[in-house]
Amino acid sequence: MGKNVVIIGTLDTKGPEIAYLRDRMQDLGLSTTVIDSGILGEPLDIIPDISRAEAATYGETNIDALRNAGSRGKAVEGMRGALKVLARELYREGKLNAIVSMGGAEGAVMGAAAMMGLPVGVPKVLVSPIASGKHYFDPLVGTSDIMVVHSIVDILGLNPIATTVFDNVAAAVAGMVGHGHELSKPGDEDRFVAVTMLGNTTLAGMAMKERLADHGYEAVIFHSNGVGGPAMEELAEAGQFVGVIDLTTNETYDPMTGGIHDGGPDRLKRVGLLGLPQVVVPGCIDFSVFHADAIPPELQGRPVYDHNPEYTLVRASQEEMMALGELFAERLNLATGPVIVAVPTQGLSIPNVPDGPFWDPEADQAFLNTLKASIRDDIPVLSYERHVNDPSFGVAMADLFADMMASKGAKESEND
């Protein structure tokens, strides 16, 4: 028997299409387990390996309760939770080497949820007609490594377009199962350091990466676009890093304005709670990000910067910068390991330079003053007469981190 692929679909509407994909995978030497995520009707032209009734029990509910949940949304939410538990259970039992789901809106979000709880590197493929257009990708990908395939046509019928897409999905999964691998745990000699970056901090990030290498560390860079920061924190919790340089912490500001780089309520908390050493920089907290034609009315009239044709940056007010100072202090005060905050005073983003549209040293100083007044006395707050994207600032942050690690090591040796 080959490696096993779990296939999730609403078999009451997409039974023949799921059966086709199953058969193609089996033709390629893979074994399969088909899970029915349909809630209302009976499977169509296919017999699942795990029925919808059995699947529902993994959510500590039953299929009748989901049918009578009161709304389509509540029923989908119930089955989504059940599938997440079921997929993790199959993986723990060694019965899931890859996972595929095909569906429209509801089927896709249920299948994606099941994938998101699996480790990085487990092949995950989601096929849906909503994989393009003006949709949020978060429900389809989250912080995971899900491969999303646009089905072009709706998943109803085995026409030449559909079968071409399905055949290629089967081939892709077979290739990943045969030649890919899961993310391994770092070895004893590995010293990976997580770094957050945006286009506004790329030059500093590049210089930092090289300098960290000189110190014997390998930087792992995350794009702080509302997903990268939380993904970094998840992988820190999974034990991937010896420390963090959070160079670009803008994901703490967008939740205040409704911007799209929203890192969620736990951003800047999770690494500290782990006790990992971290250098934290308020890079890019002076703006929030919006689609070019979607700046909220209450923010219109503020300084803006066209980052590219799709995204516009909006300057934070002085009051918001003070609120961010409080937020940084509140969250970093939770840290159980060493923390240093490093603040560049010559601008926090590319448009924040003298004569630039975001240049407002009083507002940035208000952040720094508020932070210093609220943060724990044992957390140093250092100022640098540099711009955040100055390569020399990136080098200085790498040196600061290396010194912190050396000091930590010396203290641990004294305690041994």
N, C-alpha and C positions, 0 to 999 in steps of 0.2 A: 504494500500500500504506500502511495506517495504521501508527501506532506499534505496537511489538511487545510482547506480553505473554507472559512465560514462565510456563507452568503445570506444576507438579510434582505427581505423584501416583503411588501404587502401582497401576499399571494392571491387575495380575493380580486385584485385588479391587474396584477402583473405576473401571474403564475406562468404563462407560456414564455415570457421573456426571461424570467429567472431560470426556468427549466432549460432554456437554450444556453444561457451562460454557464449553468452547471455542467451541461453535457460537453461544452467546448473545453471547460477546465479538465474534465475527466479524460477527454481525448488527448490532452497534453500531459497525462500521467499524474494529475493531482486528485486526491480524494476530496470530498466535499461534505459539508454539513449545512443544509438549508434550514433557516429559521424563518418562520412566518411571523411578520410584525403587523399583519392586517388585524383589524379589530372588529370590523362589522360583519364581513361575509366569509363564506367558505372558500378554501383554496381552489383555484381555477386551473385544471389540467396539470396538477402537480401534487405530490404527497410530500409534505415537509418532513425533515428529520426531527425537528423540534417544533411542535405545534404552537399556535398562538396562545392556547390555554396554558401549556407548560411554560412558555416564555413569560407570561404575565405573573406567574407565581414567584419569579425572581425579584419582582418589585413588591413582594408581600401584599399582593392583591390577587384578583382573579379576573378572567376575561369578562364575566358578566358585570362585575363592578365597573370595569373600564367602559363597557358598552353603555352603561347607565351613569356615566360620570357627569352628565349634565351639559357638556359641550364637547365639541371636537377637540378643542385645545386641551382640555383636562384629560381626555382619553389618551391623546398623543403624549402628553407629559408623563402619564402613568406608564405607558408602554416604553417610553424612552428611558425612564429610570430602570425598568426591568431589564432592558437590553444591555445597559451599561454593566449591570451586575453579572448577567449571564455571560457576556463576552469575557469579562475578567476571569470568571470561573473556568470557562473553557480554556483560556490561556494558561491558567495555573495548573490545570490538569494535563497540559501538553496536547490539547485537542484543537488548538488554533495556531496555525503557522502564518496565516494571512487572513484578511477579512475584506469582503467586497459588499457593497450595497448599491442597489439601483432603486430610484424612486423619484416621485415628484416632490413637492414641497414637504409634506408630512413624512413621507417615506425617507426622504433624504436626511432630514434633521434627526429622525430616529436612528437611522444607520450610522450617521456621523457621531452621534452621542456614544454609541457602542464602541466606536473606534478610538475616541478621545481618551479613554481610560487605559489604553494599551501602551506599552513602552515604545520609545523612539526606535525606529528600525523595523518593527513588525509591519510588513506590507499592508497598506490600507488604501483602498481605492473606492471612491464614491462617484457614481454615475448619475447625472441628473440634468434635466432641461433647465433648472434654475442655476446652473453653474456659470451662467453669464448674465449680463444685464445689470441693472442698478439694484443689486442685492448686497446685504451685508454678508461677508464671508465668515464672520465669527461663528454662526451656528453650523457651518459646514466644515470648518477647519479647526477653530479654536487655537490653542497653542501647540497643536499636534503636527505630524508630518503626513497628513492625509493628501493623497493624490486625487484631485478633483477633475473629472472628465465631463465635458459638456456633451450631452447625448445628441444634440442638434435637433432631433425629432423627439416627440414625447414618447414615453416608454409604453407604447401600446401598439403591438404588431411587430412582425418580424420582416419588415421591408428591407431592401438592400442597404439603406443608410443605417438603420438600426443594427443589423447584423454585422456590418463592417465595424461599427463602434464596439459592439460586444466582442467580436472576434479579437480585436486589438486589445481590449481590456483583459481578456483571458490570457493572451500572449504576454502582456505586460506583467500580470500577476505571476505567471509561470516563470518569467525571467527573474523577477524579484525574489521569488521563493528559492529559485535555483542558484542565484548568484549574489543576492544581497545578504545583509546581516543586521542584527540588532546592535544598538549602541552598547558598547561594553563599559564596564566600570573602570575608572582610572586605575592604573597600576601604582605600586608604592612609589615609583620614581616620577610619576607624572605630576606636573604642577600647572594645572590649568587655571587661568584667571578670567572670570567673566567681565566683559566691558560693554557698556551701553553706548550707542553712537547714533547720530543722525547725519544727514548731509551737512548740517550746520556745525558739526564737530568732527568731520571726517579727517581733516588734516591733523588735528591733535590726536585723534584715535590712531591714525597710521604711525605717527611718530611714537606714540605710547607703545604700540605693538612691538616695534623694533627694539625699543628700550627695554621692555619687559623680557624680550628674548635675550638681551645682553645679561640680564639678571638671572636667567635660567627659567623663566616662566613663559608659558604659551598663552597668548590672549585668545579668548573665544568671544567674538563680537556679536552683539544683538542689536537689532534695529529698533529703537525705542518709539515705535509707532502705535502703541496701545496693545500690542501683542508681544513684541520682543522683550519688554521688561518683565511681564508676568511669566513668559516662557523661561527667561533667565532664572527667575526666582524658583520656578518649579524644578529646574534642573539642579539648582543649588541645593534644594531639599533632597534631591535624589543622590547627592554626594559627588557631583561632577567637578566641583571647583574647590581650590584651597583658599580663595578669597575673591573679592569683587571690587572693581573700580567702576562705580556708577557715575560715569561721566555726564550722562544725558538723562536727566530726571524729569523731563517735561511731562511725562505721563501722570504726574501728580497735579498738574494745573488744568488740563483739559476737562476733568470731571467738574470743575467749578463753572465752566462756561458751556458745556455740551459739545466741546470739540471732539474730533474723531480719534485723537491719540489718548484715549482713556485707559489708564492702567489699572483701574479698579480700586476699591477701598483698601486693599492690603499692600498696594505698591509702597515700597520703602520700609515695610515692616518685616517681611519674611526672612530676609538675609540676616538681619540683626538678631532675630529670635533664634536663628541657628547657631549664633555665636561665631560666625565666620568673620574674619577681618575684612573691613571695607573702607575704602576711600570714597566719599560721596561729594559730588560736584553739582551745583545747581545749574547745569548746562541746559539752555533752551527753556527754562521755566518762565521766561519773559514773553512767551507767546503760546497761543492755542491755535489749532489747525482746523480749517473748515474747507469743504468743497468750495470751489471758486464762486459759485452762485448761491451759496447757502449760509452766509454770515447772518446770525440772528439779529433782529431789529435792535435789540438793546445794546449790541456791540458795534453797530454801524456808526461811523464818525470817528472811531479810534484809528490810530496809525495802523496801516496794513502793509503787507509785503507779499508780492506775487512770487511764491516760491517756484511754481511752475504753472503751466496752463490749467492744471487740475486742482491745485491746492493753494489756499491763501492763508497767510499767518496774520493773527490779530494780536496787538500788543496788550500785555497785562497792565492793569492800572496799579497805582501805588498801593491802594487798599488791598488789592489782591496779592501783591507782592508781600505785604505784611502778613496776610493770611497764610501765605505759603511758608513764611518764616515760622509761624506757629505750627503749621502742619509738619514741617521737617523736624522741628524739635520734638513734637509729640511722638512721631513715629520712630525717630532715631533714639529717643530716650528708652525705647523698649529693648534696645540691643543688649545682648549678653556678652558680646565679644568686643574687640577693639574697633573703634570707629574714629575717623578723622574727616572733618568737613573742610573742603578746600574751595575757596571762593575767588574766581577771577574778577577783578574790579574794572577791567577795561572792555566789558561787554560780554553778554551771556549767549549771544547768537550772531549770525552773520549780519543782519540789519542793525544790530545794536553796537554801533561804532560812532565816533564823533561825526556829526552831520548825517548820520543814518536815520531812517524813519523810526527806529526803536530806541534811539539813544536817549536815556532818561536816568542819569546817574542817581538822582534823588530817589526814584522808585527802587532801584537796585540796592541802594544803601539802606532803604527802609527794610528790605528783606533781611539784609545782614544784621541790622540792629535788632530786629525782632527775634531772629534766630539766636543771637548771642544772649539775649535776655531770657530766653526760655529753655535753652538746651542744658543738659546736665553739665556740671562743672568739670567732670572728668572726660568730656568729649571735646578735643581741641577744635577750634574754628580758626583756620588760617586764611589769610588774604594774600593774593598774588597780583602784582601790577601787570597783568597779562590779559589778553583776550582769550576766551574759552577755546577758540579754534586755532590759536597760535601753536605751532608744533612744539615750541619750547615749553609751553604749558603741559602738553601731553607727556613730554620727557620728564618734567618735574613731577607729574602725578605717578609715573612709573617708578621714579626714584623714591617718592614718598611711600608708595606701597611696599617696595622692597625693604626700605628701612623699618617699616611697621612689622613686616614678617620677621626680619632679623631680630628686632626687639622682642617679639613674641617668642621666638625660638630661644633667645637667651633666658627669658623669664622661666620658660618651661624647663630648661636645663638646670636652673638654680633650684627648682622645686623637686627635681628628681632625686 
